Amino acid sequence: MTNLSESEKSILVDSGTESPFSGKYNKFFDKGTYVCKACEAQLFESNFKFDSHCGWPSFDDAIKGSVIKRRDTSLGRIRTEIICVQCEGHLGHVFEGENYTEKNTRYCVNSLSLKFIPTL
């Protein structure tokens, strides 16, 4: 995971979280693909994205086989962490049962863990 800024490393390597409403992709809805900032593995399509008003980019699905889900018990609660299948960089967390979309799933992702590739 070279060529990452200190802020990006704090997310992808140290499993940090950026401040809500601070990320450049929170209110960004251009057409394209979101890839891992560390390894450029394809993670999310723009048509999966929705505005959950939570302060982080939200997607109701991931590209098949692109993320690993694992139990996270940090901060004194049980959550499901999502990491990049290719480089194992921390992306954020996934939540279910919130009824934001028909898929009833919210991938809550740090903007700093992503790079956007526009559709040509």
C-alpha distance (Angstrom), angle and dihedral (degrees) to the residues before:
residue distance angle dihedral
M1 . . .
T2 3.75 . .
N3 3.79 126.2 .
L4 3.80 92.5 40.9
S5 3.79 122.9 131.5
E6 3.81 118.5 -120.0
S7 3.82 89.1 -104.2
E8 3.80 91.8 51.8
K9 3.82 91.1 48.0
S10 3.81 90.0 51.2
I11 3.81 88.1 60.0
L12 3.80 104.4 34.1
V13 3.82 99.5 36.1
D14 3.81 104.6 24.4
S15 3.85 96.6 36.8
G16 3.79 92.9 -120.9
T17 3.78 128.5 159.2
E18 3.77 126.6 -129.9
S19 3.80 118.7 -131.8
P20 3.81 114.1 -86.6
F21 3.81 116.1 -95.8
S22 3.83 90.8 13.6
G23 3.81 100.8 98.7
K24 3.78 123.0 97.8
Y25 3.81 93.4 -132.3
N26 3.82 97.7 51.3
K27 3.84 94.5 95.5
F28 3.82 96.3 19.0
F29 3.81 117.2 118.9
D30 3.81 107.9 166.0
K31 3.80 118.0 139.3
G32 3.79 116.5 -98.5
T33 3.78 144.5 72.8
Y34 3.79 130.6 -59.3
V35 3.80 113.4 -140.2
C36 3.79 133.5 -173.7
K37 3.80 110.8 -84.0
A38 3.81 90.8 -141.5
C39 3.81 102.8 47.0
E40 3.83 106.1 5.6
A41 3.81 94.1 -122.2
Q42 3.81 110.0 159.7
L43 3.81 110.4 -106.2
F44 3.82 114.2 159.6
E45 3.81 137.2 15.1
S46 3.80 118.1 -138.1
N47 3.81 91.3 -119.8
F48 3.84 87.6 64.5
K49 3.82 90.7 59.6
F50 3.80 124.5 100.4
D51 3.80 137.6 165.2
S52 3.79 108.3 -104.0
H53 3.83 92.9 168.7
C54 3.82 88.8 -129.6
G55 3.82 95.7 119.5
W56 3.80 98.5 -109.1
P57 3.81 132.1 79.7
S58 3.80 108.6 -84.9
F59 3.79 129.1 -157.9
D60 3.80 128.7 -179.7
D61 3.79 93.2 -149.5
A62 3.80 142.4 16.9
I63 3.78 129.0 -139.8
K64 3.81 105.6 -85.3
G65 3.80 111.7 -87.8
S66 3.82 94.5 3.6
V67 3.80 101.1 111.8
I68 3.78 137.5 42.1
K69 3.79 118.7 -142.6
R70 3.79 118.3 -147.9
R71 3.78 137.0 170.8
D72 3.82 114.7 -95.6
T73 3.81 118.6 -166.2
S74 3.80 97.0 171.9
L75 3.80 119.7 125.2
G76 3.81 90.7 33.1
R77 3.80 96.6 -75.5
I78 3.79 138.9 86.8
R79 3.79 116.9 -107.1
T80 3.79 136.8 153.1
E81 3.79 114.1 -111.8
I82 3.80 120.5 -153.5
I83 3.78 121.0 -147.2
C84 3.80 133.8 178.8
V85 3.80 110.5 -93.7
Q86 3.81 91.6 -143.5
C87 3.83 104.0 47.8
E88 3.84 101.5 9.0
G89 3.80 91.7 -124.8
H90 3.81 115.9 162.3
L91 3.81 111.4 -106.7
G92 3.80 104.1 170.4
H93 3.80 135.2 -91.9
V94 3.79 138.8 -57.8
F95 3.80 123.5 -135.1
E96 3.79 128.9 -167.5
G97 3.78 133.9 -163.0
E98 3.81 99.0 35.3
N99 3.84 95.0 115.9
Y100 3.82 96.2 -135.1
T101 3.82 92.3 134.4
E102 3.79 138.4 7.3
K103 3.81 89.3 -95.2
N104 3.82 88.4 57.9
T105 3.82 90.8 -143.9
R106 3.81 130.2 115.9
Y107 3.77 120.9 -166.5
C108 3.81 101.5 -162.1
V109 3.81 105.2 -159.1
N110 3.80 134.6 -175.6
S111 3.82 111.6 -120.9
L112 3.80 89.0 -141.4
S113 3.81 89.8 63.8
L114 3.81 91.9 56.5
K115 3.78 140.8 72.9
F116 3.81 120.2 -166.5
I117 3.81 122.0 -135.7
P118 3.83 110.2 -167.0
T119 3.79 122.2 -137.7
L120 3.79 109.5 -108.5
